[in-house]
């Protein structure tokens, strides 16, 4: 029998498996210590403070939750003991805590049980309470203790015993009684102890427990700490308890730093700060979620720690909102109300300062931007006594607003503008009567260019006024060229041919020259009398010169008939046998095997029957190429007549005969004509007589990575996608370009940069840097990512249809692979598809920094780690605890994460 209790003067010392770490926030930092020795940070950090509960463990979510609720704790030394068995007395203690009755267990009472019913001192108060609450059957348990001579409390709990205990704890005994005779899916149901089958069936029915397999329950099997954590955690949905450090309510606000819950019982709202290590979960998943995956206005559970909400879980997807669709009548901001037609009846809609308004592209608006008759979709809550609109989505384009920003796209019918801070990009239609001005001059839409900074007015979704305040492209003027001096970098021209008034401007660096028929034209190709269209920037410098009245006629594969050195007249025959005489001048460009020649040096090469490509205008030669090859688009291969046809960018086609020819293709050791297809860009190499093709080189653009650069010997090593590394000499014929397409030197390339290599056959013809956008993801949509760059601006990145996400080496086409808070590198591959790489960074321990040389030193992560010195650039950014900082604020021993872009440290983060 259970005898009466009497007071004692000593307290029980708790030494059970439950003793140890008192709370989540105070657990041993075993995980952190291990990370100090790691070379790089894991993509997903463990959700618990226990080193033996690895990230992704099947019970991780439930261990984290119960630990924060104070129901289950660790074993000490930062360990949880996932696979350790649970004693019966500890299972009872957990059940009492699960019921929220921990304070009712009187630990200071001396309890006397029957001699053969042995229980640890620290557990006696819990056992007494369990007997009183009906969790344990006194007669049954005393009888079991008498039959088994081992200590009842220390005895390991079986699966069926814990199942019965739990079903009673959550008041589901009636269900167990109803299911006593229910059929079982388990073939070992006959092994279940008499009086336990109903409880087992109830636990399986409530999905609190499964079998060890589809057909086996193993009732006598032992329960582990991980198993019981998951069982008890799942049971909370059937026995809700308002634990001291947790709240439930509808999510009405969620940012990076706070969450707001609405309590429908008290009709009150409360905000909670979010811990920097907060865990996000959904009711329908065991895996850690992102904040963006939580359903707004659905029920959620929040468990707090010392520094804010540490565990946030949506308990369902039942958002307590309704959707109203109609047309705006008017907006009254002073009353925080708007009126709209819903089903042709006027409806009053109240809203608060937290109202979100977005246009059809997802860009944020002000409620005052809504124009009358605009079609909108209003999401309004259904839980408040006086419902409030929580969001408005504009379905049409009827919006009124004004602002400033940068043009990112422009056409005759639409205008795309990026806000000043880069956070919003909006596209508007253009009104027929739009007024465009620049420097008090009236302009047209055709004068607008990408990059222009403008102020604008929008009426009913159409741009009605556009004023250009700054332009990177500049205004345009048309005139007649009089003189251009590349040395003094000046240009003189007449705006009005009927007068002698000259205008003059300086030439901008890298001025662009466009002459139809001349590839990569320069100022030396311009001649007096050219009608030119000049683009002039804000500094009054000419950035672009386009010849508008001169056409360069190009003849490909012409044969020299005669060259007269005295008169400098070159006579040629085109492919049809028609003769043409042209004058060579000092400005005529002459090229041979990719090298420029002076006319005096080229005279002895202008021999009869030599093949040339020549461009001329009004009888004057602009350029002469002494060809040994032709580059263009393959139009046809006729293997019956042994002729191939090439189309040229400058216009026209040419049929060239061949006998036996070789085909060179990058990454193919042997190739034939069957490997080529119409539309391929090729270079056809000619034989010594220039009359037949002897080899074809296929042009291919392949994305590769720079391994190293040797500027002294003009060599570059590139790594292919299969990991192979090849070294190439950089000759004068190889074009080196930055990501904007501007020619650059070899010195601007560096290790780890991603480049697009245009192979001509098996060798590079050009190498171009690839633009990489690096930043922190602030929003994830189905079709775009919002990324905050290191400059602080936000960019909306349209993903397109063929994007790929690379995370931890694995490729995915699902945008859900990216989470808010991830750092990402974004670039386009050789096929113009977007590649988003989640950059997890490299974790190191900071040692010291030398400001004068910008050298940072870190501790070696192993005996063989020699990579302990880094040189920072002027652009390297430092973030400490979420705020911009400097290297001087880092301390010896700080754990930092290094983020690299193109081989250079772009960002250093200390959390």
C-alpha positions in Angstrom: 0.0 0.0 0.0 0.9 3.6 -0.5 1.5 5.0 3.0 1.2 8.6 4.1 4.1 10.9 3.6 6.1 12.7 6.3 8.4 15.7 6.2 12.2 15.3 6.1 14.9 17.9 6.5 17.0 16.9 3.5 16.3 17.5 -0.2 16.7 14.9 -2.9 19.6 15.4 -5.2 18.5 14.8 -8.8 21.0 12.6 -10.6 18.8 11.2 -13.4 19.3 11.4 -17.1 17.2 14.5 -17.0 19.7 16.4 -14.9 22.4 18.4 -16.5 21.9 21.4 -18.8 19.1 23.5 -17.2 17.9 25.2 -20.4 18.4 25.6 -24.0 20.3 28.9 -23.7 22.7 27.6 -21.1 23.6 24.3 -22.7 27.3 23.3 -23.1 28.7 24.9 -26.3 30.1 21.6 -27.6 28.8 22.3 -31.1 30.5 25.7 -31.1 33.8 24.2 -29.9 33.8 21.7 -32.7 33.1 24.4 -35.3 36.2 26.3 -34.2 38.3 23.5 -35.7 36.3 23.2 -38.9 37.4 24.5 -42.3 34.0 25.7 -43.3 30.6 26.3 -41.8 27.8 23.8 -42.4 24.9 25.0 -44.5 22.4 24.1 -41.8 23.4 24.5 -38.1 22.0 22.0 -35.6 18.7 23.1 -34.0 19.7 22.0 -30.5 22.7 22.8 -28.2 23.5 19.1 -28.0 26.6 17.9 -29.9 25.1 14.4 -30.4 22.0 15.7 -32.1 23.3 16.4 -35.6 21.6 18.7 -38.0 18.8 16.8 -39.8 18.4 14.2 -37.0 14.9 12.7 -37.2 14.0 13.9 -33.7 15.9 17.2 -33.9 12.7 19.3 -34.1 11.1 17.7 -31.1 14.2 17.6 -28.9 14.7 21.4 -29.6 11.0 22.2 -28.8 10.8 20.1 -25.5 14.2 21.5 -24.4 13.1 25.1 -24.8 9.8 24.3 -23.0 11.8 22.9 -20.1 10.3 19.5 -20.4 13.5 17.6 -21.3 17.1 18.5 -20.7 20.5 17.2 -21.5 22.8 14.7 -19.7 25.5 17.3 -19.2 28.7 18.0 -21.1 26.6 19.2 -24.0 25.2 15.7 -24.6 21.6 14.6 -25.0 21.9 10.9 -25.3 19.6 10.2 -28.2 20.1 6.5 -28.2 20.1 6.0 -24.4 17.2 4.1 -22.9 14.7 5.9 -20.6 13.9 4.6 -17.1 10.3 4.3 -16.0 10.7 7.0 -13.3 12.2 9.5 -15.9 9.3 8.7 -18.3 6.9 9.6 -15.5 8.8 12.9 -14.8 8.6 13.9 -18.5 4.9 13.1 -18.5 4.2 15.3 -15.5 6.2 18.1 -17.1 4.3 17.6 -20.4 1.0 18.1 -18.4 2.4 21.3 -17.0 2.2 20.0 -13.5 5.9 20.0 -12.6 5.3 22.5 -9.7 2.8 20.1 -8.1 5.3 17.4 -7.6 6.6 17.9 -4.0 10.2 17.0 -4.1 10.8 17.7 -0.4 8.3 15.2 0.8 9.7 11.9 2.1 7.6 9.2 0.5 7.5 5.6 1.8 6.6 3.0 -0.8 6.3 -0.8 -0.4 9.7 -2.3 0.2 9.8 -3.9 -3.3 8.7 -0.6 -5.1 12.0 1.2 -5.2 12.1 4.8 -6.7 14.9 7.4 -6.6 14.5 10.1 -4.1 14.3 12.9 -6.7 11.5 11.1 -8.5 9.2 10.2 -5.6 7.2 13.4 -5.7 6.5 12.8 -9.4 5.5 9.2 -8.9 3.1 10.2 -6.1 1.5 12.8 -8.4 1.3 10.3 -11.3 -0.6 7.9 -9.0 -2.9 10.6 -7.9 -3.6 11.8 -11.5 -4.2 8.3 -12.7 -1.2 8.1 -15.0 -0.1 5.0 -13.1 -2.3 2.2 -11.7 -1.1 1.7 -8.1 -2.2 -2.0 -8.0 -0.8 -2.8 -11.4 2.6 -1.2 -10.8 3.1 -2.5 -7.3 2.3 -6.0 -8.6 4.8 -5.5 -11.4 7.4 -4.4 -8.9 6.8 -7.4 -6.8 7.1 -9.8 -9.8 10.4 -8.2 -11.0 13.0 -7.8 -8.2 14.9 -5.0 -10.0 14.3 -1.4 -8.9 11.0 -0.2 -10.4 12.2 3.3 -11.0 15.5 2.4 -12.7 13.9 -0.3 -14.8 14.1 0.7 -18.5 10.7 1.6 -19.9 9.2 -0.5 -22.7 7.4 0.8 -25.8 4.0 -0.4 -24.6 4.5 0.9 -21.1 5.4 4.4 -22.2 2.5 4.3 -24.7 0.0 3.6 -21.9 1.5 6.3 -19.7 1.3 8.9 -22.4 -2.3 8.1 -23.5 -3.4 8.5 -19.9 -1.4 11.8 -19.5 -3.1 13.4 -22.4 -6.6 12.3 -21.4 -7.1 9.8 -24.2 -8.0 6.9 -22.0 -11.6 6.8 -23.5 -10.2 6.4 -27.0 -8.0 3.5 -25.7 -11.0 1.8 -24.2 -12.9 2.1 -27.5 -10.0 0.6 -29.5 -9.3 -2.4 -27.2 -10.7 -4.9 -29.7 -9.7 -3.0 -32.8 -7.9 -5.1 -35.4 -4.1 -4.5 -35.6 -1.8 -4.2 -38.5 1.0 -5.7 -36.4 1.7 -9.4 -36.6 3.2 -9.3 -33.1 0.1 -7.8 -31.5 -0.3 -11.0 -29.5 2.9 -10.1 -27.7 1.2 -7.0 -26.2 0.6 -7.3 -22.5 -3.0 -7.8 -21.5 -4.6 -4.4 -20.8 -2.2 -2.5 -23.1 -3.6 -3.2 -26.6 -6.1 -0.3 -26.4 -3.4 2.1 -25.5 -1.1 0.9 -28.3 -4.0 1.2 -30.8 -4.9 4.7 -29.6 -1.2 5.9 -29.9 -1.0 4.5 -33.5 -4.4 6.0 -34.3 -3.3 9.4 -33.0 0.0 9.1 -35.0 2.0 9.4 -31.8 3.8 6.1 -32.3 4.5 3.8 -35.2 5.8 0.2 -35.4 9.4 -0.6 -35.8 8.3 -1.8 -39.3 5.1 -1.8 -41.2 4.0 -5.1 -39.6 5.9 -5.2 -36.3 5.3 -3.1 -33.2 7.8 -4.6 -30.7 5.8 -3.9 -27.5 8.6 -5.1 -25.2 11.3 -3.1 -27.0 12.9 -0.4 -25.1 12.2 3.3 -25.6 15.1 5.8 -26.2 15.4 9.4 -25.3 15.0 10.5 -29.0 11.8 8.3 -29.3 10.2 9.7 -26.2 11.0 13.3 -27.2 9.2 12.9 -30.5 6.2 11.0 -28.9 5.7 13.6 -26.2 6.2 16.5 -28.6 3.5 15.2 -31.0 1.2 14.6 -28.0 1.1 18.3 -27.3 -1.4 18.8 -30.1 -3.9 16.7 -28.1 -3.2 18.2 -24.7 -2.3 21.9 -25.1 -0.6 23.4 -22.1 0.3 27.1 -21.8 3.9 26.7 -20.7 5.5 29.7 -19.0 7.8 30.7 -21.8 5.5 30.2 -24.8 2.6 31.8 -26.6 0.2 30.8 -29.4 -1.7 33.1 -31.7 -2.2 34.1 -35.3 0.8 35.5 -37.1 0.0 39.1 -38.0 3.5 40.3 -38.4 6.8 38.7 -39.3 10.1 40.4 -40.0 13.8 39.4 -39.6 13.8 40.8 -36.1 10.3 40.3 -34.7 7.1 38.3 -34.8 3.6 39.6 -33.9 0.9 37.2 -32.6 -2.8 38.0 -32.3 -4.6 36.3 -29.4 -8.2 35.7 -30.4 -9.4 35.0 -26.9 -8.2 38.3 -25.4 -8.4 40.2 -28.8 -4.9 41.6 -28.2 -1.8 41.7 -30.2 1.8 41.3 -29.0 5.2 41.5 -30.6 8.2 39.4 -29.7 11.9 40.0 -30.7 13.3 37.1 -32.6 16.5 35.4 -31.4 19.4 35.5 -33.8 19.4 31.7 -33.7 15.7 31.3 -33.9 14.3 28.0 -35.3 11.4 28.0 -37.8 9.3 25.0 -38.4 6.0 24.0 -40.0 3.4 21.5 -38.6 3.7 19.3 -41.7 7.5 18.9 -41.8 10.3 17.6 -39.6 12.9 19.8 -41.3 13.9 23.3 -40.4 12.0 25.9 -42.5 12.6 29.5 -43.5 10.6 32.4 -42.2 9.1 32.8 -45.7 7.5 29.3 -45.4 5.4 30.2 -42.5 1.7 31.0 -43.3 0.7 34.5 -42.3 -2.5 34.8 -40.3 -2.4 31.1 -39.4 -2.0 29.8 -35.9 1.6 29.6 -34.6 3.5 28.5 -31.5 6.3 30.7 -30.2 8.7 29.6 -27.5 11.0 32.3 -26.0 14.5 32.1 -24.6 16.4 34.9 -22.9 17.1 36.8 -26.1 13.7 36.5 -27.8 11.6 34.0 -29.8 13.8 30.9 -30.2 11.3 28.4 -31.6 8.5 29.4 -34.1 6.2 26.8 -35.6 3.0 27.3 -37.7 0.4 24.8 -36.4 -1.7 24.9 -39.5 -2.2 26.6 -42.9 -5.6 27.9 -42.1 -5.1 31.6 -42.7 -7.9 33.6 -41.0 -8.4 36.0 -43.9 -10.9 36.6 -46.7 -10.3 37.9 -50.2 -12.3 40.8 -51.7 -12.0 41.8 -55.3 -13.3 45.0 -56.9 -12.6 48.5 -58.1 -11.4 51.5 -56.0 -13.9 54.3 -55.4 -11.7 56.5 -53.3 -9.0 56.5 -50.6 -9.2 58.6 -47.5 -5.8 58.4 -45.8 -6.8 60.6 -42.8 -9.4 58.0 -41.8 -7.3 55.0 -42.8 -10.1 53.8 -45.0 -10.9 53.2 -48.6 -14.1 52.5 -50.4 -14.4 50.0 -53.3 -17.1 48.2 -55.3 -17.5 44.6 -54.3 -20.1 42.8 -56.4 -21.2 46.2 -57.6 -21.9 47.3 -54.1 -19.8 50.0 -52.3 -17.9 48.5 -49.3 -15.9 50.3 -46.6 -12.4 48.9 -46.0 -10.5 49.9 -42.9 -6.7 49.4 -42.8 -3.8 50.1 -40.4 -0.2 51.4 -40.9 1.0 47.9 -41.5 -1.0 47.5 -44.7 1.0 46.1 -47.6 0.2 47.4 -51.1 1.8 45.9 -54.1 1.4 46.3 -57.9 1.0 43.5 -60.3 4.8 43.0 -60.5 5.0 42.6 -56.7 6.6 46.1 -56.1 5.5 48.0 -53.0 3.2 50.9 -53.3 1.6 53.4 -50.9 -2.2 53.2 -50.5 -2.4 56.7 -51.8 -1.0 55.4 -55.2 -4.3 53.7 -55.9 -6.2 55.4 -58.6 -10.0 55.5 -59.0 -11.3 52.5 -60.9 -8.1 50.5 -60.3 -8.9 46.8 -59.9 -7.6 45.5 -56.6 -7.7 42.3 -54.6 -7.9 43.0 -50.8 -6.9 40.4 -48.2 -8.8 41.2 -45.0 -8.6 39.5 -41.6 -11.6 37.6 -40.2 -10.6 37.4 -36.6 -10.8 41.0 -35.4 -14.0 42.5 -34.1 -13.5 45.3 -36.7 -11.7 43.6 -39.6 -8.7 45.3 -41.2 -7.2 45.0 -44.6 -3.8 43.4 -44.3 -2.7 43.5 -48.0 -3.8 44.9 -51.3 -2.7 43.5 -54.7 -3.3 45.8 -57.7 -4.6 43.7 -60.6 -4.5 46.4 -63.2 -2.1 49.3 -63.8 -4.3 52.2 -62.7 -1.9 53.8 -60.2 -1.1 57.5 -59.4 2.4 58.3 -58.1 5.5 60.4 -58.6 9.1 59.7 -57.8 12.7 59.5 -58.9 14.8 56.6 -60.1 16.9 55.0 -62.8 15.7 53.7 -66.1 16.5 50.0 -66.5 14.5 49.4 -69.7 12.7 51.7 -72.2 10.6 51.2 -75.3 8.0 53.1 -77.3 5.3 51.7 -75.1 6.8 51.0 -71.6 9.3 52.4 -69.1 11.0 50.4 -66.3 12.3 52.4 -63.4 14.5 51.3 -60.5 14.0 53.2 -57.2 16.8 55.3 -55.9 17.7 52.8 -53.2 17.5 49.9 -55.7 14.8 48.1 -53.7 11.9 48.4 -56.1 11.7 48.0 -59.9 8.4 49.1 -61.6 7.2 49.0 -65.2 4.7 51.6 -66.5 3.0 52.3 -69.7 3.7 55.6 -71.5 0.9 58.1 -72.2 0.6 59.3 -75.8 1.0 62.9 -74.7 4.0 62.2 -72.4 6.3 65.2 -71.8 10.0 64.4 -71.8 12.5 67.1 -70.9 16.3 67.3 -70.4 18.1 70.5 -69.5 14.9 72.5 -70.2 14.8 71.1 -73.7 11.8 69.0 -74.9 12.9 65.5 -75.9 11.2 62.3 -77.0 11.0 58.8 -75.7 13.7 57.8 -78.2 16.1 60.1 -76.4 15.8 58.1 -73.2 18.4 55.5 -72.4 19.1 52.8 -69.8 20.9 54.3 -66.9 19.3 57.8 -67.1 18.3 59.2 -63.7 14.8 60.7 -64.0 11.9 62.3 -62.0 8.5 61.2 -63.2 4.8 61.4 -62.8 2.4 58.5 -63.2 -1.4 59.0 -63.8 -3.6 55.9 -64.0 -0.6 53.7 -64.6 0.8 55.8 -67.4 3.9 58.0 -67.4 2.8 61.5 -68.2 5.9 63.5 -67.3 9.6 62.5 -67.5 12.5 64.8 -66.7 16.0 63.5 -67.2 18.2 64.9 -64.3 21.3 62.9 -65.1 22.3 60.7 -68.0 25.2 58.3 -68.5 24.4 58.1 -72.2 23.8 61.8 -72.8 22.0 63.9 -75.4 22.4 63.4 -79.1 23.2 65.9 -81.9 23.7 65.4 -85.6 26.2 67.3 -87.7 29.0 67.1 -90.4 32.4 66.0 -89.2 35.2 68.6 -90.0 38.1 67.4 -88.0 38.9 64.8 -85.3 42.2 64.7 -83.4 42.9 61.5 -81.4 46.0 63.1 -79.8 44.2 66.1 -78.3 41.0 64.0 -78.0 38.8 66.7 -79.7 36.2 66.7 -82.4 35.0 69.6 -84.6 31.7 69.5 -86.5 29.1 71.7 -88.1 25.5 71.5 -86.8 24.3 73.4 -89.8 25.9 72.7 -93.1 24.8 76.1 -94.5 26.9 78.0 -92.0 30.6 78.0 -91.1 29.9 77.8 -87.4 31.9 75.0 -85.7 31.1 73.2 -82.6 33.8 71.4 -80.6 33.8 68.8 -77.8 36.3 66.6 -76.0 36.2 62.9 -76.7 35.4 60.6 -73.7 37.7 57.8 -72.8 36.8 54.6 -74.8 34.6 56.6 -77.2 32.6 54.2 -79.3 32.6 54.5 -83.1 30.0 52.9 -85.3 30.4 52.7 -89.0 28.3 50.2 -90.9 30.5 47.6 -92.6 33.5 48.1 -90.2 33.8 45.9 -87.2 35.4 47.5 -84.2 35.7 50.9 -85.9 37.9 53.6 -84.3 38.3 57.3 -84.7 40.9 56.8 -87.4 38.2 55.3 -89.6 36.3 58.6 -89.6 36.7 61.0 -92.6 35.9 64.7 -93.1 32.4 65.2 -94.4 30.9 62.2 -92.6 27.4 62.9 -91.4 27.6 61.8 -87.7 25.3 61.4 -84.8 27.1 62.3 -81.6 26.1 61.2 -78.1 27.3 63.8 -75.5 27.3 63.1 -71.7 26.8 65.3 -68.7 30.5 66.3 -68.8 30.0 67.6 -72.4 32.3 64.8 -73.7 31.4 62.7 -76.8 30.9 59.1 -75.8 29.6 57.7 -79.1 30.0 58.6 -82.8 27.8 57.0 -85.3 28.3 57.6 -89.0 24.8 57.9 -90.5 25.4 58.7 -94.2 28.4 56.5 -95.2 28.0 52.9 -96.1 31.1 50.8 -96.3 30.8 48.3 -99.1 32.4 45.0 -98.3 33.7 42.4 -100.8 34.7 39.1 -99.3 37.1 36.7 -101.2 38.1 39.3 -103.8 41.1 38.6 -106.0 43.8 41.2 -106.6 44.0 42.0 -110.3 46.6 44.8 -110.0 48.2 47.2 -107.6 49.8 50.4 -108.8 52.1 51.7 -106.1 52.6 55.1 -107.6 48.9 56.0 -107.7 48.1 53.7 -104.8 45.3 52.1 -106.8 44.2 48.6 -106.1 42.1 46.8 -108.7 40.2 43.7 -107.6 37.8 41.2 -109.0 34.8 40.1 -106.9 33.5 36.5 -106.9 31.4 37.3 -110.0 34.5 38.5 -111.9 33.5 42.2 -111.8 36.5 44.5 -111.5 36.6 47.4 -109.1 39.4 50.0 -108.5 39.8 51.6 -105.1 42.2 54.1 -103.7 44.5 53.2 -100.7 45.4 56.0 -98.3 47.4 56.4 -95.1 44.1 55.8 -93.2 43.5 52.5 -94.9 43.8 49.7 -92.4 45.8 46.8 -93.7 45.9 43.5 -91.8 47.9 40.3 -92.4 47.5 37.3 -90.1 46.0 39.5 -87.4 48.8 42.1 -87.5 48.5 45.7 -88.8 50.7 46.8 -91.6 51.7 50.2 -93.0 50.9 50.7 -96.7 54.6 50.9 -97.5 55.2 47.5 -95.9 52.1 45.9 -97.4 52.9 46.9 -101.1 55.0 43.8 -101.9 52.1 41.6 -100.5 49.5 43.1 -102.9 50.2 40.5 -105.6 48.0 39.4 -108.4 45.5 36.6 -107.6 46.0 37.0 -103.8 42.7 36.8 -101.9 41.6 39.8 -99.9 38.6 41.1 -98.0 38.2 44.7 -98.7 35.9 47.5 -97.4 35.6 50.8 -99.3 33.4 53.8 -99.6 33.1 56.2 -102.5 36.2 54.6 -104.1 38.4 54.9 -101.1 39.5 51.8 -99.2 38.7 51.7 -95.5 40.4 48.4 -94.8 42.1 45.6 -96.6 42.6 42.1 -95.0 45.1 39.8 -96.7 43.1 36.7 -95.8 44.2 33.2 -94.9 40.8 32.4 -93.4 37.2 33.5 -93.4 35.0 33.8 -90.3 31.2 33.7 -90.4 28.1 31.6 -90.1 28.0 28.2 -91.8 25.0 28.3 -94.2 25.5 25.1 -96.1 27.9 22.1 -96.7 27.5 20.4 -100.0 29.6 17.2 -100.0 28.5 16.3 -103.5 30.1 19.5 -105.1 32.6 19.8 -102.2 31.6 23.4 -101.4 30.7 25.1 -98.2 28.8 28.4 -98.0 29.6 31.1 -95.4 27.4 34.1 -94.5 29.2 37.2 -93.3 28.2 39.8 -90.6 29.0 42.5 -93.1 26.5 41.0 -95.5 26.7 38.6 -98.4 27.7 35.0 -98.7 30.6 33.1 -100.3 30.9 29.5 -101.6 34.4 28.0 -101.1 35.5 24.7 -102.5 37.3 22.0 -100.5 38.9 18.6 -101.0 40.0 17.0 -97.8 39.6 19.1 -94.7 39.9 18.7 -91.0 37.5 19.9 -88.4 38.6 21.3 -85.0 36.1 21.3 -82.1 36.9 22.0 -78.5 36.8 18.9 -76.2 36.7 16.6 -79.2 39.8 14.7 -80.2 38.5 13.7 -83.7 35.7 15.5 -85.6 34.1 15.3 -89.0 31.8 17.5 -91.1 28.8 15.6 -89.5 29.7 17.4 -86.2 28.8 20.7 -87.8 25.3 22.1 -88.4 23.8 25.0 -90.2 24.0 28.2 -88.1 27.3 27.4 -86.4 29.9 30.1 -86.3 33.1 28.9 -87.9 36.5 30.0 -89.1 37.5 28.4 -92.5 41.2 28.2 -92.9 42.5 28.4 -96.5 45.4 26.5 -98.1 48.6 28.2 -99.4 46.9 29.1 -102.7 43.9 30.7 -100.9 41.5 28.9 -103.2 40.3 26.0 -101.0 39.3 25.4 -97.4 41.7 23.0 -95.7 40.3 23.2 -92.1 37.3 24.3 -90.2 37.4 25.6 -86.6 34.1 25.7 -84.7 33.4 28.6 -82.4 32.1 27.6 -79.0 31.6 29.6 -75.8 32.5 27.6 -72.7 32.4 28.9 -69.1 35.6 28.1 -67.2 37.4 29.3 -64.1 40.7 31.1 -64.0 43.4 29.1 -62.1 46.3 31.5 -62.4 47.6 34.4 -64.5 51.3 34.9 -65.6 51.4 38.5 -66.8 55.2 38.4 -67.4 55.0 35.5 -69.9 51.5 36.4 -71.0 49.9 33.1 -70.1 46.7 32.1 -68.4 45.6 28.8 -66.8 41.9 27.9 -67.1 40.0 25.0 -65.4 37.3 23.3 -67.4 34.0 22.0 -66.0 35.4 18.5 -65.8 38.2 19.8 -63.5 41.0 19.6 -66.1 43.4 22.6 -66.2 45.1 23.9 -69.4 47.5 26.8 -69.9 47.2 29.1 -72.9 49.4 31.8 -74.3 47.8 35.2 -74.7 48.8 36.6 -78.1 47.8 39.8 -79.8 44.9 38.0 -81.6 43.3 36.9 -78.4 40.6 39.4 -77.2 40.5 40.0 -73.4 37.2 41.7 -72.2 35.6 42.7 -69.0 32.0 41.8 -68.1 30.8 44.9 -70.0 32.6 43.9 -73.2 35.3 46.5 -73.0 38.9 45.4 -73.9 41.2 45.0 -70.9 44.6 43.8 -70.1 45.6 40.4 -68.8 46.4 41.9 -65.4 42.7 42.4 -64.6 42.1 38.6 -64.5 42.7 36.6 -61.3 42.4 33.2 -59.8 38.9 31.9 -59.1 37.2 34.3 -61.6 34.5 32.8 -63.8 35.0 33.6 -67.5 33.4 32.9 -70.8 35.9 31.5 -73.2 35.2 31.6 -76.9 37.1 28.8 -78.4 38.1 28.9 -82.0 38.7 25.2 -82.7 40.7 24.0 -79.7 42.2 27.4 -78.7 40.7 30.5 -77.1 39.9 33.4 -79.4 38.6 35.6 -76.6 38.2 35.5 -72.8 35.5 37.6 -71.1 34.8 38.1 -67.4 31.4 37.1 -66.2 29.4 39.6 -64.2 28.7 38.2 -60.7 26.2 39.7 -58.3 26.9 38.8 -54.6 24.7 39.6 -51.7 22.3 38.5 -49.0 18.8 37.2 -50.0 16.1 39.3 -48.4 13.1 37.8 -50.2 12.4 34.6 -52.2 9.6 34.6 -54.7 8.4 32.0 -57.2 10.0 34.0 -60.1 12.6 36.3 -58.6 15.0 36.8 -55.7 15.6 40.0 -53.9 19.3 40.4 -53.0 20.9 43.1 -50.9 24.3 43.8 -52.4 27.4 44.8 -50.4 26.7 48.4 -51.4 23.4 48.2 -49.5 21.2 48.4 -52.6 18.5 45.8 -53.2 18.2 44.1 -56.6 15.2 42.1 -57.8 16.7 39.3 -59.8 14.4 37.7 -62.4 15.1 34.0 -62.4 13.9 33.1 -65.9 12.8 29.6 -67.0 16.1 27.8 -67.0 17.7 28.9 -63.8 19.6 26.5 -61.5 20.4 26.7 -57.8 23.6 25.2 -56.6 23.8 24.5 -52.9 26.5 22.5 -51.2 27.5 21.0 -54.5 24.0 19.9 -55.4 22.1 21.4 -58.3 18.3 22.1 -58.2 15.7 23.9 -60.3 13.6 24.7 -57.3 13.7 28.2 -55.9 12.9 26.8 -52.4 16.5 25.7 -52.3 17.3 29.3 -51.5 16.4 30.8 -48.1 16.1 34.3 -46.8 19.4 35.1 -45.1 21.5 33.1 -47.5 24.5 34.7 -49.2 24.5 34.0 -52.9 26.6 34.5 -56.1 24.4 35.1 -59.1 25.8 34.9 -62.7 24.7 33.7 -66.1 26.2 30.6 -67.8 27.3 30.4 -71.4 23.7 29.7 -72.4 22.5 32.9 -70.7 20.7 30.8 -68.0 20.9 32.2 -64.4 23.0 30.3 -62.0 22.4 31.0 -58.2 25.1 29.6 -56.0 24.5 29.6 -52.3 27.8 30.8 -50.8 28.2 29.2 -47.3 31.5 30.9 -46.8 34.6 29.6 -45.0 34.8 29.7 -41.2 38.1 30.6 -39.7 39.5 32.0 -36.4 40.8 35.6 -36.6 44.3 36.2 -35.4 45.5 39.6 -36.4 45.3 42.4 -39.0 48.0 44.7 -40.5 46.2 47.8 -41.7 49.1 49.3 -43.7 49.4 46.2 -46.0 45.7 45.1 -45.6 46.9 41.7 -44.5 44.7 39.5 -42.3 46.0 36.4 -40.5 43.9 33.5 -39.2 44.7 30.5 -37.1 45.6 27.3 -38.9 42.7 24.8 -38.9 45.1 21.8 -39.0 48.8 21.0 -39.0 48.8 21.0 -42.8 46.9 24.2 -43.2 49.2 26.9 -44.6 46.4 29.1 -45.9 46.6 31.5 -42.9 47.2 34.9 -44.7 44.8 36.9 -46.8 45.2 40.3 -48.5 42.0 42.3 -48.4 40.9 44.8 -51.0 39.5 48.3 -50.6 36.1 46.8 -51.3 36.2 44.2 -48.6 33.2 44.7 -46.2 33.1 43.7 -42.5 29.9 42.9 -40.6 29.9 42.3 -36.9 26.6 41.2 -35.2 24.6 42.3 -38.2 26.1 45.8 -38.5 28.8 47.3 -40.7 32.1 47.5 -38.9 35.8 47.5 -39.5 38.7 45.1 -39.2 39.9 46.9 -36.1 36.9 45.7 -34.2 37.8 42.0 -34.6 39.6 40.4 -31.7 42.1 37.5 -31.5 40.1 34.3 -31.5 36.9 35.6 -33.0 35.2 33.1 -35.3 34.6 34.7 -38.7 33.1 33.6 -42.0 34.9 34.6 -45.1 33.0 35.1 -48.4 35.0 35.1 -51.6 34.0 36.5 -55.0 36.3 35.9 -58.0 39.1 34.8 -55.6 39.0 37.9 -53.4 37.5 38.3 -50.0 34.3 40.4 -50.5 32.8 40.0 -47.0 33.9 39.1 -43.5 31.1 38.3 -41.0 31.3 37.8 -37.3 28.0 36.7 -35.7 
